[in-house]
Amino acid sequence: MSENKKNWPLWEIFVRSKNGLEHRHFGSLHAADADMALENARDVYTRRNEGVSIWVVESKNITASNPEHNAEMFEPAKDKIYRHPTFYDLPDEVKHM
C-alpha cells in the first residue's frame, strides 16, 4: 500500500434502508475524501440494493460520551418520567413512536 493510502482518513458509514426511518451505522472505511467515501460505501455496504441514503462522516468529527461517565450523563433523565409516554395508551393507528 502506498504511503498516501496509509494516511487516508477513516470514515464512518451510516445507511438508511428502504424500510427504515433512520440511518444506522454500517461500518468504517478509509478514503481520500468524502466523495470517495460515498462511492466506496455504496460499493461495500449497499451491494444488494439495501439502501436509499448514505451518510459518511469523517471519524475525527464524531464526539462520543465516555462509558465511564454513564451515571452522570444519563442518570438525570430518570428523574423526568414525564418525558416517557407511560401515562396513556397510544392508539393502534399511531406507528413508529
C-alpha distances in whole Angstrom, upper triangle without the diagonal:
4,7,8,6,7,10,11,15,16,18,21,23,26,28,32,33,36,38,37,38,35,32,30,27,25,21,18,15,13,13,14,17,20,21,17,18,21,20,17,20,22,20,19,23,25,25,28,30,30,30,32,30,27,26,23,23,21,21,22,25,27,29,31,34,34,35,37,39,40,44,44,42,43,47,49,48,50,53,53,54,55,52,52,54,55,59,59,58,56,58,56,55,53,49,46,48
4,5,5,7,9,11,14,16,19,22,24,27,29,33,35,37,40,38,40,37,33,32,28,26,23,20,16,13,13,13,16,20,20,17,18,21,20,18,21,24,22,21,25,27,27,31,32,32,32,33,31,28,27,23,24,21,22,22,25,27,30,31,35,35,36,38,40,41,45,45,43,44,48,49,49,51,54,54,55,56,53,53,55,57,60,61,60,58,59,57,57,54,51,47,49
4,6,5,7,9,13,15,18,22,24,27,30,33,35,38,41,39,40,37,33,32,28,27,23,20,17,13,13,12,16,19,20,18,18,22,22,20,22,25,24,23,26,29,29,32,33,34,33,34,32,28,27,23,23,20,20,20,23,25,28,29,33,33,34,36,38,39,43,43,41,43,46,48,47,50,52,52,54,55,51,52,54,56,59,60,60,57,59,58,57,54,51,47,49
4,5,5,7,10,13,16,20,21,25,27,31,33,36,38,37,37,34,30,30,26,25,22,18,15,11,10,9,12,16,17,14,15,19,19,17,20,22,22,21,24,27,27,31,31,32,30,31,29,25,24,20,20,17,18,18,21,23,26,28,31,32,34,36,37,38,42,42,39,41,45,46,46,48,51,50,52,53,49,50,52,54,58,58,58,55,57,55,54,52,49,45,46
4,5,5,9,11,14,17,19,22,24,28,30,33,35,34,35,31,28,27,23,22,19,15,12,8,8,8,11,15,15,12,13,17,16,14,17,19,18,18,20,23,23,27,28,28,27,29,26,23,22,18,18,15,16,17,20,22,25,26,30,30,32,34,36,37,40,40,38,39,43,44,44,46,49,49,50,51,47,48,50,52,55,55,55,53,54,53,52,49,46,42,44
4,6,9,10,14,17,19,23,25,29,31,34,36,34,35,32,28,27,23,22,18,15,12,9,10,10,13,16,18,15,15,19,19,16,18,21,20,19,22,25,25,29,30,30,29,30,28,24,23,19,18,15,15,16,19,21,23,25,28,28,30,32,33,34,38,38,36,38,41,43,42,45,48,47,49,50,47,47,49,51,54,55,55,52,54,53,52,49,46,42,44
4,6,9,12,16,18,22,25,28,31,34,36,34,34,31,27,26,23,22,19,15,12,9,9,8,11,15,17,14,14,18,19,17,18,22,21,20,22,25,26,30,30,30,29,30,27,23,21,18,17,13,13,13,16,18,21,23,26,27,29,30,32,33,37,37,34,36,40,41,41,43,46,46,47,48,45,45,48,50,53,54,54,51,53,52,51,48,45,42,43
4,7,9,13,15,19,21,25,27,30,33,31,31,28,24,23,20,19,16,12,9,6,5,5,8,11,13,11,10,14,15,13,15,18,18,17,19,22,23,27,27,27,25,26,23,20,18,14,13,10,11,12,15,17,20,22,25,26,28,30,31,32,36,36,33,35,39,40,39,42,45,44,46,46,43,43,45,48,51,51,51,49,50,49,48,45,42,39,40
4,6,10,13,16,19,23,25,29,31,28,28,25,21,21,17,17,14,10,8,6,6,7,8,10,13,11,10,13,15,13,14,17,18,17,18,21,23,26,26,25,24,25,21,18,15,12,10,7,8,8,11,13,16,18,22,23,25,27,28,29,32,32,30,31,35,36,36,38,41,40,42,43,39,40,42,44,47,48,48,45,47,46,45,42,39,36,37
4,7,10,13,16,20,23,26,28,25,26,22,19,17,14,14,10,7,6,4,7,9,10,10,13,12,9,12,14,12,12,16,16,15,15,19,21,24,24,23,21,22,19,16,14,10,9,6,6,8,10,11,14,16,19,20,22,25,26,26,30,30,27,29,32,34,33,36,38,38,39,40,37,37,39,41,44,45,45,42,44,43,42,39,36,33,34
4,6,10,13,16,19,22,24,22,22,19,15,14,11,11,9,5,5,6,7,10,9,8,11,10,7,9,12,10,9,13,14,13,13,16,18,21,21,20,18,19,16,12,10,6,5,4,5,8,9,10,14,15,19,20,22,25,26,26,29,29,26,27,31,32,31,34,37,36,37,38,34,34,36,39,42,42,42,39,41,40,39,36,33,29,30
4,7,10,14,16,20,21,19,19,15,12,10,7,8,6,4,7,9,10,13,12,11,13,13,9,10,13,12,9,13,15,13,12,15,17,20,19,18,16,17,14,10,8,6,5,6,6,10,10,9,12,13,17,18,20,23,24,23,27,27,24,25,28,30,28,31,34,33,34,35,31,31,33,35,38,39,38,36,37,36,36,33,29,26,27
4,7,10,13,16,18,16,16,13,9,8,6,6,5,6,8,10,11,14,13,11,12,12,8,8,11,10,7,10,12,10,8,11,14,16,16,14,12,13,11,7,6,5,7,9,9,13,13,12,15,16,19,21,22,25,26,25,29,29,26,26,30,31,29,31,34,33,34,34,31,30,32,34,37,37,37,34,35,34,33,30,27,24,25
4,7,10,13,15,12,12,9,5,5,4,6,7,9,11,14,15,18,16,13,14,15,11,10,13,13,9,11,13,12,9,11,14,16,15,12,10,11,8,6,5,6,8,11,12,15,14,13,16,16,19,21,22,25,26,24,28,28,25,24,28,29,27,29,32,31,31,31,28,27,29,31,34,34,33,30,32,30,29,27,23,20,22
4,6,10,11,9,10,8,5,5,7,7,9,12,14,17,17,20,18,15,15,16,13,11,13,13,9,9,12,11,8,8,12,13,11,9,6,8,6,5,6,9,12,15,16,19,18,16,19,19,22,24,25,29,29,27,30,31,27,27,30,31,29,31,34,32,32,32,29,28,29,31,34,34,32,29,30,29,27,25,22,18,21
4,7,8,6,7,6,4,6,9,10,13,15,17,20,21,23,21,18,18,19,16,13,15,16,12,12,15,14,11,10,14,14,11,8,6,6,5,6,9,12,14,18,19,22,20,19,21,21,23,26,26,30,30,28,31,31,28,27,30,31,28,30,33,31,31,30,27,26,26,29,32,31,29,26,27,25,24,22,18,15,18
4,5,5,8,8,7,8,11,11,14,17,19,22,23,25,24,20,20,21,18,15,17,17,14,12,15,14,11,9,12,11,9,6,4,6,7,9,12,15,18,21,22,25,24,22,25,24,26,29,28,32,32,30,33,34,30,29,32,33,30,32,35,33,32,32,28,27,27,29,32,31,29,26,26,24,23,21,18,15,18
4,6,8,10,10,12,15,14,18,21,22,25,25,28,26,23,22,23,21,18,19,19,16,14,17,17,14,11,14,12,9,6,6,6,9,11,15,18,21,24,25,28,27,25,28,27,30,32,32,36,36,33,36,37,33,32,35,36,32,34,37,34,34,33,30,28,28,30,33,31,29,26,25,23,21,20,17,15,19
4,7,9,11,12,15,16,19,22,24,28,28,31,29,25,25,26,23,21,22,22,19,17,20,19,16,14,16,14,12,9,9,9,11,14,17,20,22,26,26,30,28,26,28,27,29,32,31,35,35,32,34,35,32,30,33,34,30,32,34,32,31,30,27,25,25,27,30,28,26,22,22,19,18,17,13,12,15
4,6,7,9,13,13,17,20,23,26,26,29,27,24,24,25,22,19,21,21,18,17,20,19,15,14,17,16,14,10,9,9,10,12,14,17,20,23,23,27,25,23,25,24,25,28,28,31,31,28,31,32,28,27,29,30,27,28,31,29,28,28,24,23,22,25,28,26,24,21,22,19,18,16,13,10,13
4,7,10,13,15,18,21,24,27,27,29,27,23,24,25,23,20,22,23,19,19,22,21,18,17,20,19,17,13,11,11,11,13,14,17,19,23,23,26,24,22,23,22,24,27,27,30,30,27,29,30,26,25,28,28,24,26,29,26,26,25,21,20,20,23,26,24,23,19,20,19,17,15,11,9,11
4,6,10,12,15,18,21,23,24,26,24,21,22,23,20,18,20,21,17,17,20,19,16,16,19,19,17,13,11,11,10,11,11,14,15,19,19,22,20,18,19,19,21,24,24,27,27,24,27,27,24,22,26,26,23,25,27,25,25,25,21,20,21,24,26,26,24,22,23,21,20,18,14,11,13
4,7,9,12,14,17,20,20,23,21,17,18,19,16,14,17,17,13,14,17,16,13,13,17,17,15,12,9,10,8,8,8,11,12,16,16,19,17,15,18,17,19,22,23,26,26,24,27,27,24,23,26,27,24,26,29,27,27,27,24,23,24,27,30,29,28,25,26,25,24,21,18,15,16
4,6,9,12,15,18,20,23,21,18,19,20,16,15,18,17,13,14,17,15,11,13,16,16,15,12,10,12,10,9,9,11,13,16,15,18,17,15,17,16,18,20,20,24,24,22,25,26,23,22,25,26,24,26,29,27,27,28,24,23,24,27,30,30,29,26,28,26,25,23,19,16,17
4,6,9,12,15,17,20,19,16,18,18,14,14,16,15,11,13,16,13,10,13,16,17,17,14,12,14,12,10,9,10,11,13,12,16,15,13,15,14,16,18,19,22,23,21,25,26,22,22,25,27,25,27,30,29,29,30,26,26,27,29,33,33,32,29,31,30,29,26,23,19,21
4,7,10,14,16,19,18,16,17,17,13,13,14,13,9,11,13,10,7,10,13,14,14,12,11,14,12,10,10,10,12,14,13,17,17,15,18,17,20,21,21,25,26,24,28,29,26,25,29,30,28,30,33,32,32,33,30,29,30,32,35,35,34,32,33,31,31,28,25,22,23
4,7,11,13,17,17,15,17,15,12,12,14,12,9,12,13,10,8,12,14,16,17,15,14,16,15,12,11,10,11,12,11,15,16,14,17,16,19,20,20,24,25,24,28,29,26,26,29,31,29,31,35,34,34,35,32,31,33,35,38,38,37,35,36,35,34,32,28,25,27
4,7,10,13,14,13,15,13,9,11,13,10,9,12,13,10,10,13,16,18,19,17,16,18,16,12,11,9,9,9,9,12,14,13,16,16,19,20,21,24,25,25,29,29,26,27,31,32,31,33,36,35,36,37,34,33,35,37,41,41,40,38,40,38,38,35,31,28,29
4,7,10,11,11,13,10,7,10,11,8,8,11,11,9,10,14,15,18,19,18,17,19,17,13,12,10,10,10,10,13,15,15,18,19,22,23,24,27,28,28,32,33,30,30,34,36,34,37,40,39,40,41,37,37,39,41,44,44,44,41,43,41,40,38,34,31,33
4,7,9,10,12,9,7,11,12,9,10,13,13,12,14,17,18,21,22,21,20,22,19,16,14,11,11,9,10,12,14,15,19,20,23,24,26,28,30,30,34,34,31,32,36,38,37,39,42,41,42,43,40,40,42,44,47,47,47,44,46,44,44,41,38,34,36
4,6,7,9,6,5,9,9,8,10,13,13,12,14,17,18,22,22,22,20,21,19,15,14,10,11,9,11,13,15,16,20,22,26,27,29,31,32,32,36,36,33,35,38,39,38,41,44,43,44,45,41,41,43,45,48,49,48,45,47,45,44,42,38,35,36
4,7,8,6,7,11,11,11,13,15,16,16,18,20,21,25,24,25,23,23,21,17,16,12,13,10,13,14,15,18,21,24,27,29,31,33,34,35,38,38,35,37,40,41,40,43,46,45,46,47,43,43,45,48,51,51,50,48,49,48,47,44,41,37,39
4,6,5,6,9,10,11,12,14,16,16,17,19,21,24,23,23,21,21,18,15,13,10,10,9,12,13,14,16,20,22,26,28,30,33,33,34,37,37,34,35,39,39,38,41,44,42,44,44,40,41,43,46,48,48,48,45,47,46,44,41,38,35,36
4,5,5,6,9,10,10,12,14,15,16,17,19,22,21,21,18,18,15,11,10,7,8,8,12,13,13,15,19,21,25,27,29,32,32,32,36,35,32,33,37,37,36,39,41,40,41,41,37,38,40,42,45,45,45,42,43,42,40,38,35,31,33
4,5,5,6,9,10,11,13,14,15,16,18,21,19,20,17,17,14,11,11,9,11,12,15,17,16,18,22,24,28,30,32,35,36,35,39,39,35,36,40,40,39,42,44,42,44,43,40,40,41,44,47,47,46,43,44,43,41,38,35,32,34
4,5,5,6,8,10,11,12,14,15,16,20,19,20,18,18,16,13,12,10,12,12,15,17,17,19,23,25,29,30,32,35,36,36,39,39,36,37,41,41,40,43,45,44,45,45,41,41,43,46,49,48,47,44,45,44,42,40,37,34,36
4,6,5,6,8,10,10,11,13,15,18,18,17,15,16,13,10,9,7,9,9,12,14,15,16,20,21,25,27,28,32,32,32,36,36,32,33,37,38,36,39,42,40,41,42,38,38,39,42,45,45,44,41,42,41,40,37,34,31,32
4,6,5,6,9,10,10,11,13,16,15,15,12,13,10,7,7,6,10,11,14,17,16,17,21,23,26,28,30,33,33,33,36,36,33,33,37,38,36,39,41,40,41,41,37,37,38,41,44,43,42,39,40,38,37,35,31,28,30
4,5,5,6,9,10,10,11,15,14,15,13,14,12,10,11,10,13,14,17,20,20,21,24,26,29,32,33,36,37,36,40,40,36,37,41,41,40,42,45,43,44,44,40,40,41,44,47,46,45,42,42,41,39,37,34,31,33
4,5,5,6,8,10,10,14,14,15,14,15,14,11,12,10,13,14,16,19,19,20,24,25,28,30,31,34,35,34,38,39,35,36,40,41,39,41,44,43,44,44,40,40,41,43,47,46,45,42,43,41,40,38,34,31,33
4,5,5,5,7,9,12,12,12,11,12,11,8,9,8,11,13,14,18,18,18,21,22,26,27,28,32,32,32,35,36,32,33,36,37,36,38,41,39,40,40,37,36,37,40,43,42,41,38,39,37,36,34,30,27,30
4,6,6,5,7,10,9,10,9,10,9,8,10,10,14,16,18,21,21,21,24,25,29,31,31,35,35,34,38,38,35,35,39,40,37,40,43,41,41,41,38,37,38,40,43,42,41,38,38,36,35,33,30,27,29
4,6,6,6,9,10,11,11,13,13,11,14,13,17,18,19,23,23,23,27,27,31,32,33,36,37,36,40,41,37,37,41,42,40,42,45,44,44,44,41,40,41,43,46,45,44,41,41,39,38,36,32,30,32
4,6,6,10,11,11,11,14,14,12,13,13,16,17,18,21,22,22,25,25,28,30,30,33,35,33,37,38,35,35,38,40,38,40,43,42,42,43,39,38,39,41,44,44,42,40,40,38,37,35,32,29,31
4,6,8,9,8,8,12,11,9,12,12,15,17,17,21,21,20,23,23,26,28,28,32,33,31,35,36,33,32,36,37,35,37,40,39,39,39,36,35,35,37,41,40,39,36,37,34,33,32,28,25,28
4,5,5,5,6,9,10,9,12,13,17,19,20,24,24,23,26,26,29,31,31,35,35,34,37,38,35,34,38,39,36,38,41,40,40,40,36,35,36,38,41,40,38,35,35,33,32,30,27,24,27
4,6,7,9,12,13,13,16,16,20,22,23,26,27,26,29,29,32,34,34,37,38,37,40,41,38,38,41,42,40,42,45,43,43,43,40,39,39,41,44,43,41,38,38,36,34,33,30,27,30
4,6,8,12,14,14,17,19,22,24,25,29,29,28,31,31,33,35,35,38,39,37,41,42,39,38,41,43,40,41,45,43,42,43,39,38,38,39,43,41,39,36,36,33,32,31,28,26,29
4,6,8,11,12,16,18,21,24,25,29,28,27,30,30,33,35,35,39,39,37,40,42,38,37,40,42,39,40,43,42,41,41,37,36,36,38,41,40,37,34,34,31,30,29,25,24,27
4,7,9,11,14,16,20,22,23,27,26,25,28,27,30,32,32,35,36,34,37,38,35,34,37,38,35,37,40,38,37,37,34,32,32,35,38,36,34,31,31,28,27,26,22,20,24
4,6,7,11,13,17,20,21,25,23,22,25,25,28,30,30,34,34,32,36,37,33,32,35,36,33,35,38,36,36,36,32,31,31,34,36,35,33,30,30,28,27,25,22,19,22
4,7,10,14,17,20,22,25,24,23,26,26,29,32,32,36,36,34,37,37,33,33,36,36,34,36,38,36,36,35,32,31,31,33,36,35,33,30,30,28,26,24,21,19,22
4,7,10,13,17,19,22,20,19,22,23,26,29,30,33,33,31,34,35,31,30,34,34,32,34,37,34,34,34,30,30,30,33,36,35,33,30,30,29,27,25,22,19,22
4,7,10,13,15,18,17,16,20,21,24,26,27,31,31,30,33,33,29,29,33,33,31,34,36,34,35,35,31,31,31,34,37,36,35,32,33,31,30,27,24,21,23
4,7,10,12,15,13,13,16,18,21,24,25,28,28,27,30,30,27,27,31,31,29,32,34,32,33,33,29,30,31,34,36,36,35,32,34,32,31,28,25,22,24
4,7,9,12,11,11,15,16,20,22,24,27,27,27,30,30,27,27,31,32,30,33,35,34,35,35,31,32,33,36,39,39,38,36,37,36,34,32,29,25,27
4,6,8,7,8,11,13,17,20,22,25,25,24,28,27,24,25,29,29,28,31,34,32,34,34,30,31,33,35,38,39,38,36,38,37,36,33,30,26,27
4,6,6,7,11,13,17,19,21,24,24,25,28,28,25,26,30,31,30,33,35,34,36,36,33,33,36,38,41,42,41,39,41,40,39,36,33,30,30
4,5,6,9,11,14,16,18,21,21,22,25,25,22,24,27,28,28,31,33,32,34,35,32,32,34,37,40,41,41,39,41,40,39,36,33,29,30
4,6,8,11,14,16,18,20,21,22,25,24,22,24,28,28,28,31,33,33,35,36,32,33,36,38,41,42,42,41,43,42,42,38,36,32,32
4,7,10,13,16,19,21,21,21,25,24,21,23,26,27,26,29,31,31,33,33,30,31,33,36,39,40,40,38,40,40,39,36,33,30,30
4,6,10,13,15,18,18,18,21,21,17,19,23,23,23,26,28,28,29,30,27,28,30,33,36,37,37,35,38,37,37,33,31,27,27
4,7,10,13,15,14,15,18,17,14,16,20,20,20,23,25,25,27,28,25,26,29,31,34,36,36,35,37,37,37,34,31,27,27
4,6,9,12,11,11,15,14,12,13,17,18,18,21,23,23,25,26,23,24,27,29,32,33,34,33,36,36,36,32,30,26,25
4,6,9,8,8,11,11,8,10,14,15,15,18,20,20,23,24,22,22,26,27,30,32,33,32,35,35,36,32,30,26,25
4,5,5,7,10,10,9,11,14,16,17,19,21,22,24,26,24,25,28,29,32,34,35,35,38,38,38,35,33,29,28
4,5,5,9,10,9,10,13,16,16,17,20,21,23,26,23,23,27,27,31,33,34,33,36,36,37,34,32,28,27
4,6,8,9,10,11,13,16,17,18,21,22,24,27,25,25,29,29,32,35,36,36,39,39,40,37,35,32,30
4,6,6,6,9,10,12,14,16,18,19,22,24,22,23,27,27,30,33,34,34,38,38,39,35,34,30,28
4,6,5,6,8,11,11,13,15,17,19,21,19,20,23,24,27,29,30,31,34,34,35,32,30,27,25
4,5,6,5,8,10,11,13,15,17,20,19,19,23,23,26,28,30,31,34,35,36,33,31,28,26
4,6,6,7,10,11,13,15,17,20,18,20,23,24,26,29,31,32,35,36,37,34,32,29,27
4,6,7,9,11,13,14,16,19,17,18,22,22,25,28,29,29,33,34,34,31,29,26,24
4,6,6,8,10,11,13,16,14,15,18,19,22,24,26,26,29,30,31,28,27,24,21
4,5,6,8,10,12,15,14,15,18,18,21,24,26,26,30,31,33,29,28,26,23
4,5,6,7,10,13,12,14,17,18,20,23,25,26,29,31,32,29,28,25,22
4,5,5,8,10,9,10,14,15,17,19,22,22,26,27,28,25,24,22,19
4,5,6,10,9,10,13,13,15,18,21,22,25,27,28,25,25,23,19
4,6,9,9,11,14,14,15,19,21,23,26,28,30,26,27,25,21
4,5,6,8,11,12,13,16,19,20,23,26,27,23,24,22,18
4,5,6,9,8,9,13,15,17,21,23,24,21,22,20,17
4,5,7,8,8,11,14,15,19,22,23,19,20,19,16
4,7,9,10,12,14,15,18,20,21,18,18,17,13
4,6,8,10,12,12,16,18,19,16,16,15,11
4,6,6,8,8,12,14,16,13,14,13,10
4,6,8,10,13,15,17,15,16,16,12
4,7,10,13,16,18,16,18,18,15
4,7,10,13,15,13,15,16,13
4,6,9,12,10,13,14,12
4,6,8,7,9,11,9
4,5,6,9,12,11
4,5,7,11,11
4,6,10,11
4,7,7
4,6
4
